[in-house]
């Protein structure tokens, strides 16, 4: 971790910042910059929504975001950490000063599509959709980085703003490879955000997560004429699944295990000689994830033995739990409260009310999008997982959520795809962009805040802790979104 001592920053703050305009005036300038270019950023986000490229295959989306940063004067290092669609964009002003990073995601989810319609309307010609809003995530973060750069250039603020283009968050763990590569080692603090159905900036942890594809190989035969000659790979998958489902009673209650059969054969009258099942194992504690995962591997080995098939598995990703940072979250929440939530116009209200008819009956009113929720501190992981977690173990990290979806909408749903493709999603994105840019201004101008965030981060790390990725030393699985049998 590179961080200049607090005493030096205090001296710098006293003699340089104190003579400048107030922090509020500085924040007003980044807000204005984003507002002036709102049409550009909404066009970029919606183009990425249209492309809906899945993990490690986001070539057009990555290039479009890089182009915005190049146009703004950033230097781009692309293809980092052996990932073609990953990049780092950097702009530095003078020697010294802090380095502040911002994360950007842009991968879509396979198997879910929806048009910009409040009623169910799949797009048959598409194979994926932005059901987690990463088209907004990536574009909003780029907007925040560029606004921060413009402010630094205009005010003479020293330091470096760095935008990390991070592919394949959805199960590909793109950030883990970037952390493993040391790309965050010289960063003082990192900011991020995520689309949501509400506005919040909580200090929350998350679930650690490890995934793998289990591949069974058998022997094909005519299922009626010579079944005794066959050995069903699908039997191996189903036997494994049965044993894992029995195991659920005997794991810690916070555990989450889920799977999908990605290949199970092509015809009922042919004994399948290949089958594959894709597993996730989650728990708040990374060490527990490793232990439970090993038990899942044992079920696969037992299933192969019992069905006279062969089994091999490939770890696809492994991620830690988020290390919260209350110091950063307090600053982010204050800036989010200043920006405020999302105010729907008449057309957006009509869209939201129609879409709300497909949401749970206890969903909050659509006016909830205009509110900012109180900050919550939750040290114990729950809900989902994110590869932002590994970044949070490498550097002080803080984030927020913005209401890009109609209140009551779940991520990974068609309702999220629909709202994210409209002005509702665009407005939430701009809320996030402004909040991140304002927080970056705080971190550049207030060395005490930055020092507190770094000290808190270091205090949360176990003594003599050394980062060991849950996914080990495997290379990035660049083909993990390809159909079973076509990739590794």
N, C-alpha and C positions, 0 to 999 in steps of 0.2 A: 504494500500500500504506500503510495507516495502522498505525503501530506506535510506541508510546511508548518512549523510550530505555531501554536496559537498566539504567542507573544508577537511574532513577526506580523501575523495577520492583523492583530489589534493595532499595531503601529500603522500599518498600511491603511486600515480602515479610518483611523483618526486623522491622518494627514491628507488622504485622497478623497475618500467617500464623503466625509463630513462637509467638504466644500462644494459638493455637487447638489443637484436637485434631490428632493426627497425620494425615498423608495417608491412611494405611491405614484409619483410622476414618471419614474422609470417604468413601472408596470403599465401605466396608461399607454406608453409608447408601444409596448409589445402587443397590447390588446388592439390598438389602432392598426398596427401593421397586419395582424391576422384578419381583422375586419376588412381592410382594404383589398385583401387577396382571397377573400372567402370564396368567390366564384371559381377561381382557379383550383383551389383545394377540393371543392365539392366535385368539380369535373374529374379530377384525378381519382378521387375515391370511387366515384361511380364507374369509371372505366375499369378499375380493378375489380369492382363488384361484377361487372359484365364478364371479365375474363375468368374469374373464380378458379384460380390455379391452385392445385394441391401441393402439399409439402415437398420441398426440394425441387419442384418443377415450376416454380413461380418466376420464370425468366422474364416475361413481359412486365409483370407487376414490379419486380425488383428493378428492372431497367428504367421504368417510368419514374419511380421514386428517386433513383440515382440521378436522373436527368434534372429533376427539380433542384436537387442539392448542387449539382454542377452549375446550373444556371445562377445559383445564389453565391457561387464562389468557393464552395467546399472542395477539398481534395478527397478523392475517392480511392479506396483500396478495396477492390472487388475480388470475389472468389476466396475469401479468407477462411481459415480452418478447413480447407479442402472441400468447401461447399460452394458450388458455382453461383448460387443465388444469394449468398451472404456477402455483406459489405460493411465497411466502416467509413463514414464520411466525417472529415475533420476540418475545423476552421480555428486557427489560433491567432490571437492578437498579442504580439509582444512576448518577451520572455517572462517566465513566472506566472503566478496566478493559478487558481484551481482548474482542474479538468472535470467538467460535468458531462455525464453521458445521458442519452435518452434512447430508449428501446423502441424499435418499430417492428411490427409483425405484419404479414400480408398473405398468409396461406389460407385456403378455403377448406371446407369439409366435404369429403366424397359422399355420395349417396343421398344428398338432400338438395332439392332445387325448388325454387319458387319465383314467380314473377313479382313485379312491384304492385301487388294486389292484396287488399285486406282479406280476401277470401282465398281458400286453397286453390292454387293455380300453378302446378309444377311446370317446369320448362323441359319438355321431353328431349330437346337437343343438347341439354347440359348434363354433365355427370357429377357436378359439385356445385356448392353454393356457399356464400359467406354467412353461415349460420352462427358464427361467433364474432362477426363484425371486424375481422382483421383488415379489411380494406379501409375501414375508418381508423383503426389503430395505427396502421402504418402511415397513412396520409396525415392524420392529426399530429403524430410525433414529428414528422418531417416539417410540418408547419411551425411547430413549437421551436424546433432547432433553428430553422431559418429566421424566425422572428428574434430569437435570442442572439443570433449572429449579427443581425442588422442593428440591434440595440448596442451590442459590444462595439461594433464598428463606429457607430455614431457618437458614443460616449467615451471611447478610448479605454473601455474596460479591458484589463489584461486577463488572460486565461485562455482556455480552450473549450469549445463546445463540440461534442462528438456524438454523432448519430449512428447507432448500431442497427443495421438491417439484418434482422434475425428470422430466418426461414423456419418452416416446419415446426411450429409450436405444437400443433395438433398431433401428438404422438411421435414426433420425429426428434424432439429435444435438440433443436438446432443451437440454442444458446449454450447447452452443456459443452459442445465441441468448441465453442468460442471461448468459454471460460477455461476449458482444459488447455487451449492454445495460449492462454495468458493475455488475451486481448483486453481484460479489465484490470490488469495488475497495476496500471499507472493512473487509474481513474479514482477521483475522490468521492463522488456520489453519483448514483444513477436514478433516473426517474422513468416511470412508465405509467400506462393507463390501460383500461380495458372497457370495451362497450358493455352496456348493462341496461337494465330497465329502471335504474335509479341512479341518483348522484350521491357518491359517498367517497370517503377517503379514510378507511379504517386501517388500524394497525393489526392485521390478521395474518395468521400463518395459513398453511395449506397442507394437503396430503402429499407425502412422498409417494413415488409411483415407479414401478418397474414393469416393463412389458416384454413379451417375447412371442415369436411365432413358433409353434410346435408342429413339426412336419413328420407325418407317418408315411412309410412306404411299405406296401404289401405286394400281392401278386394277383394280377387280373385273371379272370376266368368267366365262363358263361354262368350267370347266376342260377340258371335252372338246369342246364345240361351237365355242368361239371363244377358245382359249387365247392366240392371237396378239394379241388385243385387250387382254389383261390384263398387268399389271405387279405381280408378287407382292411385297408388303411382307415376307412371311415369307422369301422368297429374300434380301432385304436383311439380315434378322436372321441367317440361317444363314451368309451370306457373311461377315458381320462376325465371327461366332463362329469360323468356320474360320480367319480371319486372326489373331485374337487367340490362338487355340490354337497357331498356327505361331510367333507372337511369343514364346511362353513360353520358348523356347530362348535368347532373346536379351535377357533382362532379368536384373537382379541376382538371385542365387540366393535371397535372403531375400524376394523378391516373392511375393505371393499375389494371384491374380486369379480371381474366380469370378462366375458369372452364373446367372440363371434367366430363361427365356422366360415372360413374364407374359401375353402375348397372341399367338396364332399363327394365328388364323382360327377359323371355326366349323364349316365343312363341307368335306370334301375336294374336292367338285365345284365349289367357288367359289374363284376366285383371291383370296386375302386382300388387301384394300386397306388393312389396318392390322395392324401387328405391333409388339410392344414387347419389349425385353430389358433386364433390370436388372442392372447390373454393380457389383462392388466391386473396388477396387484397394488393396492394402495393402503397406506397407514400413516398416521401423523409422524411416526418415528422411522427414519431411513433404515436403522438397524433392524427394526421389526419387519420392514418390507423385505429386506434380504433374507431373513429367516423364513418368512411365509412363502416367498418365491421358491426357495429351495424345496419346500414341501410340495409345491405345485410341480416342480420338476420331477420329484419322486413319483407323483401320481402318473406322470407321462411315462416314466420308465416302467412302472408296474403295468400300465395299460399296454405298452408294447410287448412286454413279456407274456401277458395273458392272451393277447390276440395273435401272437407269433408274427409280429410286424417289427420293422425297424423304425426308430425315432431319432430325430435330431432337432435341436432348437436353436434359434437365433435371438439373442437379446436385441430388441429394437431400440428401446430407450430406457433410461433410468434417471429420475430427477429427485432432488431433495424437497424438503418442506421449506416454505418461505421463512426467512429470519426477519421478523418485524423490526421496524425502526420508528419508535414513537416520536423522536425528534423531527424526523422528516415528515411523518404523517401529520403532525400538528401544523407544520408550515403549509403543507399541501391543502389540508382541510380549510385553513384560513383563506387561502387564495381561491379555492373552489367556492367558498361562501361568498366571497366578493364577486366572483363571476356570476353566480346564481345558476339555476337550472334551465330547463328548456321550456319555452313558452310557445304553445301551439297556436297557429293561426286557424282560421275557420276551416280551411281545406284539410289541414292536418288533424283537427279535432274530428272531422267527419271520418277520415281514414282510421283514426285510432279507435273510435267507437265501433266501427264495423269490425275491425280486427279483434276488438275486445270480446266480441260475441263468441270467438273461438278460444278464449282463455278461460282458466278456472273461474268459477262464479265468485270466489272470494278475492279476486284480483283487486288491487287498489285502484282508485279512480285515476283517470288519465291526468288529472291535475298534479298527481304525485311527481310527474316528470319535472315540474317547476320547482320542486323542493330540494334542499340539500340536507341529507340525513345527519344526525349527530355522529361524531366520531366514536367508534367502538374499538376497544382494545381486546383482542382475543388471541392469546398466545398458543392455543391448541389448534392444530389444523383440523379442518372440516371441509366437506364439499368436494371441490375439484382439485386439480393439480395444474402446475404450470412450470415450465423451464425457467421462468423468471427466478424461481427459487434458488437455482444454482448461482445465478448472478448475485443474489442477496447474501450468499455466504462468502462471496469474493469481495464485495464492496457494499458500503451503506446504500440501501435501496429503498425507495418509497414510491407508492403508486396511488391510483384513484380509479373510480369508475364514473362514467357519465351516461346519462339516460339517452342512449341512441335507439332504444326500443320502447314500445308501448308498455307502460307499467303492468307488471304481471307476466311479461314474456320471459320464457326460459331461453337460455342460450342453447345452441344446437337444435333449434326448432325452425319450422318454416316461417313462423311469425317473425322471428329474428331476421331471417333473410329478407322478408318483405319490407319491414320497417327500415332496415339498414340500406335498402335501395331507394329511399325517399328523402325528402328534406328533413324528416324527423331524425334520421340517422345523421345527416349532415350537421344539423344544429348541435346534437350531442357531441359530435367530433370537435366542433369549434369551441365548445365549453372546455373540453379536455385540452385542446391545443393552448388555449389562453392560460389555463391553470398551470400546465407544465412550464410554459414560458415564464410566467410570473414567479414560479418557484425557483427556476433557474436563476432569475434575477436576484432573488433572495440569497441563494447560495453563493453567487459571485460577490454580492455586496456585504454580506453579513458573515464574517469569518467565525463568529461565535456559534451561529447556527450550524455551520458546516463542521466546526470542531466538535460540537456536541453529537452530531450525527455519526461522525467517524468514531468518536470515543464509545458511543453506545454500541455500534457495530462490533468493535473490537472486544468490548466487554461481554458480548453475547457468545463469542466464539469459545469453544472449550479450550482449556490450556493445552498447548503443544499440538493444536489441531492442524492436520494436513488434509487438504482436499483430495478425496478419492471418488471419482465419478461412479455412480451406481451402474453405469453402462460399461465400465471398464475401459479397455484400450481399443475397443472396436472402432473402425472408421465410420464416418457418417453413412447411414443407410439410405443412400440417394434414391434407391428404387423401392422403398418400402410401401409406396402407394401404388405400385404396379400390381396387376392381378397375380394371385398365387401361381407359382410355377414359372412366371416370367422374370421375377426378380431373383434375389439370392434365396 
